[in-house]
Amino acid sequence: MVEISTSLLSVEKDKIIKTIYNLETAKTDYFHIDVMDGIFVESNTTEKMIEYCDYLNSITNIPLDIHLMVKDIKKYIDMFVPYNPNIITIHYESVTNKDELLDMLDYIKLNNCKAGIAIKPDTDINKIYDILKNVHLVLIMTVEPGKSGQKLIDKTLEKIKEISKYIKNNNIDITIEADGGINMQNIELLKEAGTEIVVSGTGIINTNDYKETIKNMKLN
């Protein structure tokens, strides 16, 4: 059984509070917060995600899964740490060297938060093998980061299989998360590849029954 991290990126502002309540009732495991700065990716969702985190902190205890698609990592860690997230994930591609990356991962952990590393679809998986022991989670992007509603890129399933095999062979205690274009039509493939947490936005938000969708995603 996988865990479900529901992305709120596609939720309209006038529906956010009702949507949060409905997703909590539907037993989502996490709320996925897609933070974009308009530099690392084209869109800028910073203000919207801060507003949503304010609502989340006041009405739910469901853990926050923060995904930073930003260049100025430390600035954004400081911005979202006050919301007491379960995990903050940063991108391998957002830093210039490994030392900077490790420093930022350590900074996340110093703030009493789990640290995650994310990679884009075209980034070679072996580039992050030597970092895996420094993080709690690896996020495989199954679409290009920056937009909701994209179709899952099939080749990313092989990446998940490769990293799952590497993790098992090297006895590394780490969780595999996948994000992008995930829905009822492809979730079984992600499970078979080794995914343990799936991020789904429109694949849940655009359905009529969140509870039924999330239940089926977990059990499918």
C-alpha positions in Angstrom: 0.0 0.0 0.0 1.3 3.5 -0.9 0.8 6.7 1.0 -0.9 9.6 -0.7 0.4 13.2 -0.7 -2.3 15.4 -2.2 -1.0 18.5 -4.1 -3.0 21.6 -3.5 -1.5 23.5 -6.5 -4.6 23.2 -8.7 -7.1 24.1 -5.9 -8.7 27.5 -6.4 -8.3 30.0 -3.5 -12.0 30.3 -2.9 -12.3 26.5 -2.5 -9.2 25.8 -0.4 -10.7 25.6 3.1 -13.5 23.3 2.0 -11.0 21.2 0.0 -8.7 20.8 3.0 -11.5 19.5 5.1 -12.7 17.1 2.4 -9.2 15.8 1.8 -8.7 15.3 5.6 -11.9 13.3 5.7 -10.8 11.3 2.7 -7.6 10.4 4.7 -4.9 11.8 2.6 -1.6 11.1 4.3 0.1 14.4 3.5 -0.6 17.8 1.9 1.9 18.4 -0.8 3.0 22.1 -1.1 4.4 23.0 -4.5 6.6 26.1 -3.9 7.9 27.7 -7.1 9.9 31.0 -7.3 9.5 32.0 -10.9 13.2 31.5 -11.5 14.0 27.8 -11.1 10.7 27.2 -12.8 8.5 29.6 -14.8 5.6 29.8 -12.4 5.6 31.6 -9.0 3.4 30.0 -6.4 5.1 31.4 -3.3 2.3 33.7 -2.1 -0.4 31.2 -2.8 1.5 28.4 -0.9 2.1 30.6 2.1 -1.6 31.4 2.2 -2.5 27.7 2.0 0.0 26.8 4.7 -1.6 29.4 7.0 -4.9 27.7 6.5 -3.5 24.2 6.9 -1.7 25.1 10.2 -5.0 26.4 11.6 -7.4 23.6 10.6 -5.5 20.3 10.2 -2.8 18.2 11.8 -2.1 16.3 8.6 1.7 16.5 7.8 3.0 18.9 5.2 5.2 17.7 2.4 7.0 20.8 1.1 8.6 20.6 -2.4 10.9 23.6 -3.1 11.3 24.3 -6.8 13.5 27.4 -6.1 17.0 28.8 -6.5 17.5 30.6 -3.2 17.0 27.4 -1.1 17.9 28.8 2.3 15.5 31.7 2.0 12.6 29.4 1.2 13.5 26.9 4.0 13.3 29.8 6.4 10.0 30.8 4.9 8.3 27.4 5.4 10.0 25.9 8.5 7.6 27.9 10.7 4.8 25.7 9.4 6.4 22.6 11.0 6.5 20.5 7.9 7.2 16.8 8.1 9.7 17.0 5.2 11.2 19.7 3.0 12.5 18.5 -0.4 15.0 20.4 -2.5 16.2 19.9 -6.1 19.5 18.5 -7.1 19.5 20.8 -10.1 19.0 24.0 -8.0 22.5 24.1 -6.6 25.9 24.5 -8.2 27.9 21.9 -6.3 27.6 18.9 -4.0 28.9 20.8 -0.9 26.1 23.4 -1.3 23.6 20.7 -1.6 24.8 18.9 1.5 24.8 22.2 3.4 21.2 22.8 2.6 20.1 19.3 3.5 21.9 19.7 6.8 20.2 23.0 7.3 16.8 21.4 6.8 17.6 18.7 9.4 18.9 21.3 11.9 15.4 22.8 11.8 13.9 19.5 13.0 12.6 18.5 9.7 13.2 15.5 7.4 15.2 16.3 4.3 14.4 15.1 0.7 16.2 15.3 -2.6 14.3 15.7 -5.9 15.5 15.2 -9.5 13.9 16.2 -12.8 13.0 13.6 -15.5 16.2 14.2 -17.6 18.7 14.1 -14.7 20.7 10.9 -14.5 19.7 8.9 -11.5 23.3 8.0 -10.6 24.1 11.6 -9.9 22.3 11.4 -6.5 23.4 7.9 -5.4 26.1 9.3 -3.1 23.7 11.7 -1.5 21.0 9.1 -0.6 22.4 8.3 2.9 22.1 12.0 3.8 18.3 12.3 3.1 15.1 10.7 4.3 13.3 10.8 0.9 14.1 10.8 -2.8 11.5 12.5 -5.0 11.4 11.3 -8.7 9.7 13.9 -10.8 7.6 12.0 -13.4 6.8 15.3 -15.3 8.8 18.5 -15.8 8.4 20.5 -12.6 6.5 23.7 -12.7 3.0 23.0 -14.0 0.0 20.8 -12.9 -2.0 18.6 -15.1 0.8 17.1 -17.1 1.0 13.5 -18.4 3.4 11.1 -16.7 6.6 10.6 -18.6 7.0 6.8 -19.1 10.8 6.7 -18.9 10.7 7.9 -15.3 9.3 4.6 -14.2 12.6 3.0 -15.1 14.3 5.6 -12.9 12.2 4.5 -10.0 13.0 0.9 -10.6 16.7 1.6 -10.8 16.8 3.7 -7.6 14.6 1.2 -5.8 17.1 -1.6 -6.7 20.0 0.5 -5.6 18.4 1.4 -2.3 17.7 -2.3 -1.5 21.1 -3.5 -2.6 22.8 -1.0 -0.4 20.5 -1.3 2.5 19.6 2.4 2.6 16.8 3.6 4.8 15.0 6.0 2.5 11.5 6.6 1.1 10.8 6.8 -2.7 8.2 9.4 -3.7 7.0 10.1 -7.2 5.3 13.3 -8.4 3.6 14.3 -11.7 0.7 13.1 -13.8 -0.3 10.3 -11.3 -3.8 9.0 -11.4 -5.8 5.8 -11.2 -4.7 4.8 -14.7 -1.0 4.6 -13.9 -0.6 4.3 -10.1 -0.2 0.5 -10.2 2.8 0.9 -12.5 4.4 3.3 -10.0 3.8 0.9 -7.1 5.3 -2.0 -9.1 8.4 0.2 -9.8 8.9 0.8 -6.1 7.1 4.0 -5.2 6.1 4.4 -1.6 4.5 7.8 -1.6 2.6 9.2 -4.6 1.9 12.9 -5.2 -1.3 13.5 -7.0 -3.0 16.8 -7.6 -5.6 16.9 -10.4 -5.8 13.1 -10.3 -7.6 13.6 -7.0 -8.9 17.2 -7.0 -10.7 16.7 -10.3 -12.6 13.7 -9.1 -16.1 13.7 -7.6 -15.3 11.6 -4.5 -11.9 12.3 -2.9 -12.4 9.5 -0.3 -13.1 6.9 -2.9 -10.3 8.0 -5.1 -7.7 8.0 -2.3 -8.9 4.7 -1.0 -8.6 3.1 -4.5 -5.2 4.7 -5.1 -3.9 3.2 -1.8 -5.4 -0.3 -2.5 -5.2 -0.5 -6.3 
